[in-house]
Amino acid sequence: MTTGLERIAVKARQDTKLQFTSLAHHITKELIWTSLNHMPKNTSPGIDGITRDMAIIEFEKWVEDMMNSIHRFGYKPPAVRRVWIPKPGKVEKRPIGVPSVADRALQRSTATVLSTIYEQDFLNCSFGGRPNRGAHNALATLNETISGKKVSWVLEADLKNFFGTLNHDWVIKFVQHRIGDPRIISLIKRWLKAGVMEGKDTYVSETGTPQGGSISVLLSNIYLHYVLDLWFERAIKPRLKGEAYLIRYIDDFVVCFQFRSDALRFGEVLKKRLTKFSLELEPNKTRLVEFGRFASKHAKQKGSKLETIYFLGFTHYCTRNRKGNFMVGRKTEKTRFKRSVNKIQETLRIIRHWSIKDQTEKLNQILRGHYNYYGIAGNLWTITKIYKITERYWRKMLSSRSQKSYITWEKFNQIKSIFPLERPKLSIPFSELKMYAKL
């Protein structure tokens, strides 16, 4: 963080009501260059077809025009290119907006400057799109909250088409609590109205912000900071009988309660609160679950099955450790597991005729990515299963390359001794899980 941004952070922390009226000059040519170079080399181009490498080569030609247009209130972001990606384990797909590379660099630079302020405001319950507050931190916080606090009930909540329904007027009102620089406000308004190109058609929406750009994640966090986080902390918690804890990862959140009555009351007022700000719960994905150290005892008394909760790609369940004490168990959620298996199968079809060395490198790349995310304490069995499935499918694919190339397990093990697959390993073992929590 530069000295100028450090001073902004100090001011924002010292005065929580201060509105910053001069920020655009912090979006410098150097910051845009840094943002551009931080993009992955395989970043998808926007509607102009310009790649990251092309944008780097031509940087001096376009950056001056961009800087001048920002200060003249004349910057016009290009429409984002819409692509559809499958939702885990579902037929329907999720729309993702792909901004042009240059616009993405500007978004990231703007988000860097604004985050300097909002990181002083955002609450501890907020994760996602924030430094050192990723999905693993949210999962560890949920684990520690349920294990160490007075929690007996968990409300799973899912917002219906969140990114597509953000109210633009409310977005600007929330941003203006802290941002008074008209050039920044103009930029945000133009990004919201930039439009989406799908095929040859361009659509300009009166609501929502396309998923895909850095500014979309920041605006979403700002929106829910005011709509949900602050409201829960200041208006809801003081009125409850027992303890309650909110854990939010962008638009995905769970709320833990000590008492069922508190959870039920909150569920009712939550619907009204969201409606006020043009948001809505997805009824099929929102439910109240008895969960915690007493859930097992109550389930036995009722003769019912222990319930599970779903959060950030994991199924969380009640279990006990070797000493017989309560603990939260977790495993890869079944639709996510199926998606991982499908990805391996599809990859093997694509790399069927590659050399074994190249196949190994590609498979290990996928396995490492899987272990890095899903390799959390308690989930070793499931990531080991992915490893074994990869082994089985790989051997089957090698055997099918020709009629004479059947690979026995003995021969396959010889191949693996030369070209080993990445063995399953926990990225966060039990000994480190607590350190990831943000309580």
Secondary structure, 3 states (H helix, E strand, C coil): CCHHHHHHHHHHHHCCCCCECCCHHHCCHHHHHHHHHHCCCCCCCCCCCCCHHHHHHCHHHHHHHHHHHHHCCCCCCCCEEEEEEECCCCCCEEEEEECCHHHHHHHHHHHHHHHHHHCCCCCCCEECCCCCCCHHHHHHHHHHHHHHCCCCEEEEEEECCHHHHCEHHHHHHHHCCCECCHHHHHHHHHHHCCCEEECCEEECCCECCCCCCHHHHHHHHHHHHHHHHHHHHHHHHHHCCCCEEEEEECCEEEEEECCHHHHHHHHHHHHHHHHHCCCCECHHHCEEEECCCCHHHHHHHHCCCCCCEEECCEEEEEEECCCCCEEEEEEECHHHHHHHHHHHHHHHHHCCCCCHHHHHHHHHHHHHHHHHHHCECCCHHHHHHHHHHHHHHHHHHHHCCCCCCCCCHHHHHHHHHHCCCCCCCCCECHHHHHHHCCC
